[in-house]
Amino acid sequence: GEDVEQSLFLSVREGDSSVINCTYTDSSSTYLYWYKQEPGAGLQLLTYIFSNMDMKQDQRLTVLLNKKDKHLSLRIADTQTGDSAIYFCAEPYPSNTGKLIFGQGTTLQVKP
Amino acid sequence: NAGVMQNPRHLVRRRGQEARLRCSPMKGHSHVYWYRQLPEEGLKFMVYLQKENIIDESGMPKERFSAEFPKEGPSILRIQQVVRGDSAAYFCASSPQGTGETQYFGPGTRLLVL
């Protein structure tokens, strides 16, 4: 069935690294996405990874993909207070459609 | 290059009224998707449209909800005879092509039904 799972809450101190985890459903998904939602705002595309990659790095963001375990993670280095938001992972499901399935979102709290 | 535009940003309706939510996709994008976010939940897919066509409406409630994306003008999500349970944030996304393309989201319309 379609189910994308995320832990609901993560609290870190400013300057630490944050790791947000996600397990997804469809091993044939071509892309997997991370979106960021600040309070009262829409979803901002943060990054994505193509399914034939294990890792993608983009400045402070590192995405790791373990296809065998259907596990996706987002690491934010040197976390700042401006990173406080809800982070959603998403996959197209079924993989050949335009429909995105989202996790419940992980609320990241960054303490000064 | 303007992003996805949605209006209104906030909408208050009384039970039984109609709600019309508008979405203008990014320039050059011809595919539009609507999602609903209930309080404290993730986004749930509702409908996927291309100009003048509904491609996938598997997430739309069977009654009271409809969507269109005319040849000219924005996409409209229409909710007739709203009930309190319709209170949610409704997000629109667009992509240049369809399946497999990255979706870019608008700021959302927050609907409150009194």
Boltz contact constraints between the chains, C-beta under 6 A:
constraints:
  - contact:
      token1: [A, 30]
      token2: [B, 100]
      max_distance: 6.0
  - contact:
      token1: [A, 42]
      token2: [B, 105]
      max_distance: 6.0
  - contact:
      token1: [A, 42]
      token2: [B, 106]
      max_distance: 6.0
  - contact:
      token1: [A, 42]
      token2: [B, 107]
      max_distance: 6.0
  - contact:
      token1: [A, 42]
      token2: [B, 108]
      max_distance: 6.0
  - contact:
      token1: [A, 43]
      token2: [B, 105]
      max_distance: 6.0
  - contact:
      token1: [A, 96]
      token2: [B, 99]
      max_distance: 6.0
  - contact:
      token1: [A, 97]
      token2: [B, 99]
      max_distance: 6.0
  - contact:
      token1: [A, 98]
      token2: [B, 48]
      max_distance: 6.0
  - contact:
      token1: [A, 98]
      token2: [B, 98]
      max_distance: 6.0
  - contact:
      token1: [A, 98]
      token2: [B, 99]
      max_distance: 6.0
  - contact:
      token1: [A, 99]
      token2: [B, 45]
      max_distance: 6.0
  - contact:
      token1: [A, 102]
      token2: [B, 42]
      max_distance: 6.0
  - contact:
      token1: [A, 102]
      token2: [B, 43]
      max_distance: 6.0
  - contact:
      token1: [A, 103]
      token2: [B, 42]
      max_distance: 6.0
  - contact:
      token1: [A, 104]
      token2: [B, 42]
      max_distance: 6.0
  - contact:
      token1: [A, 105]
      token2: [B, 42]
      max_distance: 6.0
